[in-house]
Amino acid sequence: MKWTVEVRSGSEAAERSFEMRNSSNGAKDSGLLEAVLDGEALQVDWATVAPGVYSLLFSGRSYEVRVEQEPGSRESCYTVSIAGRLFHVALADAASRRRDTAGGVHHGPEEVLAPMPGRIVKILAAQGKQVARGEGLIVIEAMKMQNEIRAGRAGRVEKLYVREGEGVESGSRLLRLG
């Protein structure tokens, strides 16, 4: 099956194509996954460590990956943690993606999370404001550098979770984009 995968981490976003070719041995808790990512074949050995926690062996490197469904989101939206870095992943098969694109449908609320620990310097988008994709939302200062968090898609700021001057941890909710 083929999917389009939208991956966000902080203010960075990418869209990838993914096709699962084969998952060997038929076991539900481990195996060898053969897939194609953006046209490049790959093989990943995987094993379930605990519910929502997986051990992956890819290109000779081992990774512990934590996966959980994002609360209040559609079924195919997940928060994935790899080596302490958070990624927001949305999966869409080709048929549902065509339907959504044709109708201009958004996939519900999106929680914007802090990509790093720091202090909120400035809130650029007020609650209720309509924002465009790429528009600045919040400025976070981390290690004396200011980082602007931008909207991954167009939408309306439904809720602000932070105030200027407040400290945040990596992965803390900053705002909800509807």
N, C-alpha and C positions, 0 to 999 in steps of 0.2 A: 504494500500500500504506500502511496505517496502522500506526503504532508508538506505544507508550508509551515515553517517554524519561525515565529517572531521572538527574538531574544533581546531583553533590555537589561542593562546593568548601569545604574545611575542614570546619567544623561546620554549614554551610548545606546544605540539600537541597531539591530541588524535583522535582515530577513534571509532565511536559509531554506534550501529545499532538502528534504530528507526522504529516502525510500528504504524501507526495511526489506531486505532480500531473503534472509534466512536466519532462523534462530535454532541452532542445533540442540540435540540431546533431549528435547521435549520436557525437560525438568522445569518446574515453576520457580525454583529458587536459585538457578545458576545456568550458565550456558555460554555459547559463543554466538554473538550477534554479527551477522554480515549485513552491511548497509552501504548506501551511497549518500554522501553528504556533499551538496553542491557539485555533483558530477564526479566526485572522487570516492573510490571504493575504500571501505575501512572494515576492520574486524576488531571487536571489543569482547574480551572475556569479562563476564560479570557474575556476581554472586550477591544474594540478599544477605545482609548482615543482621538487620532487624527491620521491623516494619518501617518503610520509608527511607531506609539507609542501605546503600549499595556499595560494593567494592568493585571498581572497574580497573581492568588492565588494558591499556591502550598505548601503542607505540613504545612498549617497554617501560611505561611509567604506571604506577599505581595511584588511584584516586579514590577517596571516600566521598560519596555523593549523597546528600540528603535531599529528599524530594517531598514536598507537601502541596496539596491542592490549595490554591489561594482562597481564603474565606470570602464568601459573598460574590464569587466570580463564577463564570461558566465552568463546566466540567473540564475543559481542556486547558485551563490556566494553572500554572504551577510556580512555586518558588523553589529554586534549586540552589543549594549551597555547595560550593566546591572550594576547599581550602580557605574557608572563611569569607569567600566572595559570593554575594547574592546575585542571582540571575532570575528574571521573571520571564517565563517561557509560555507562549501560547501556541497550541497546535491547531492546525486547520487542514482537513483533507481537501482535495481539489474541488469536490462538489460543493461543500459548504462554503468554501472561500469564494467560488463564483457567485453563489447566491448572495452572500454578504456584500461583495463588491458591487454587484448589479443594483442592489437596493440601497447602498450607502449606509448599511447598518453598522453601528458600533457594537462592541461586545460587552456592553455594560460598564459598570464602574471600574476604575483602575486606581489602585493604591500606588502613590508615588512614594518610594522609600529612600532614606538617606544612603548614599553609596559609601559613606565613610563617617566616622565619628567627627564631630565638630560643633561649631556654634552658629546658630542662625543669625546672619548679618542683616539680611533684608528679605522681606516678602514682596515679590514683584506682582503677584496675582491675587487679588482680593477674592474672598468667598463670593460665589455667584457670577464671577467674571467668565466670559467666553474667551478661550485661548486657542491659538492656532498651533499646529504641529511645529515644534522647534522653538516656540516662544518661551522666554525665561519665566520660571515660576518662583524659585527661591534661590538665594545665595547663601552658601555654607562656607564658613572659614575653617580650614583644617591645616594645621602646621603653618600658620601665617600666610596661607594662600587662599584666595577666594575662588570658589567653584560655583558656577551657575548651573542649577538643575533646570533642564528644559523639558517641555511637554513632548512625550513620545507620540502623541496624536492630538488632533483637535478635540475640544470638549469644553465642558463648563466645570469650574472649580466648585465642587459640591460641599467640601468640608476642609477646613484647615485644622491640622492637629498641633501645630507649633506656633510660637510667638517669637518675635525678634528678640535676640539676646539669649534665648534658651539653648541649652546644650542638648545634643542628640547623639545617640549611638548609631553605629552602622546597622542598617536594616530598620531603623525607626520609621514609623509612618510620618510623612510630612503633610500630605494632602490627598484628597480623593478627587479624581477627575472623572466626570460623568459623560 
